[in-house]
């Protein structure tokens, strides 16, 4: 399989928010299952987190659709109402036609859609007719299963097999040097079988919407298609360098943020930067060296205050000091990707999430906060996964006042209160975390919050 093979997941972002990140989790698991079956990475592009800084989102989506191998549309009623999703599907149908393929679109039927079920309704929608005639993976019941359930895992494995078989056909076509033949011979994917009764047996069972079987015709058996358009060249975001020793474009991160345009990547070289960073535009801040040698040390203020719509911060050490009232990282709004940072706080929590902010925290060390390690409140959301959260004076993670994050695969230990404290209207999904050695035990959940909390697969 080519290492450049990847896919594009077409979905409505509000559907993922309603499912509390479940579609994102589906993408991660499917990508991992293909890797498991091939031994090679298989990236699935998702516009929520994969838009490159310095590019308009539409430009990146256009470039990705020109480069990807598969389209995975998540079919819900909102999908058909989304102009962006419809455009993505139309473009990929043209791509299939140019390549003489019929196996590059893999619909996932996620929520019942009247426009698909009712012939009278779908006859007015050509895209609904097209999807109704395709084989699909039926997740209308699976969406309520845990990702650890055998039924769901088998469904993921079946989808991955379908992708692998299509990739193998692609490689076979690329290596074939035979002249074109006059006869047309359809080659069927073995992810379904014809029952002989006019119905199709699809990957997840007999769930056909239409009657057409999704056969694949080799390019040599079809009329010559138009030449493929030249791929759109990918562009790197503009990049500047911050160097304390005056060997870059700027000496401070603050000055760099103030000077650059939205979409810029800021590389920070090793040094001690005594400043508090306010991020009020879409930038990417990347530590360029060993994390422990790139230190942001604010005084009596948040080390990072995030007030932008999107952004990314990775590979930094954030150690604010002083006797004031501050956090290590204070996320006021938007979607911040905070990754592989070392964060502590000499005042309040190490990380605060509020105001409907929906960040993603991955693979950080969050420790020695004078209060909670992570404090989610004021309707804050977010996906917090694979972090080490330890040695904080209060709870490892505290969720209150409508906070509703997803905690997944974190190691939460040796905190001065419970590993996870939820109260005052808080909630969330807490799955596959390792909670141990916390002074007040793994959990402290107020009775009125129990209904808002989903706990599964955690180790205590």
Secondary structure, 3 states (H helix, E strand, C coil): CCCCCEEEEECCHHHHHHCCCHHHHHHHHHHHHHHHHHCCCCEEECHHHHCCCCCCHHHHHHHHHHHCCEEEEEECHHHHHCHHHHHHHHHHHHHHHHHCCCCCECEEECCCCHHHHCHHHHCCCHHHHHHHCCCEEECCCHHHCCCCCHHHHHHHHHHHHHHHHHHHHHHHHHHCCCCCCCCCCEECCCCCEECCCCCEEECCECCCCCCCCCCEECHHHCCCCCCCCCCCCCCCCCEEEECCCCCCCECCHHHHHHHCCCCCEEEEECEEECCCEEECCCCEEEEECCHHHEEECCECCCCEEECCCEEEEECCEEEEECCCCCCCEEECCCEEEEECCEEEECCCCCEEECCCCCCEEECCEEEEECCCCEEECCCCCCEEECCEEECCCCCCEEECCCCEEEEECCEEECCCCCCEEECCCCEEEEECCEEECCCCCCEEECHHHHHHEEEECCEC
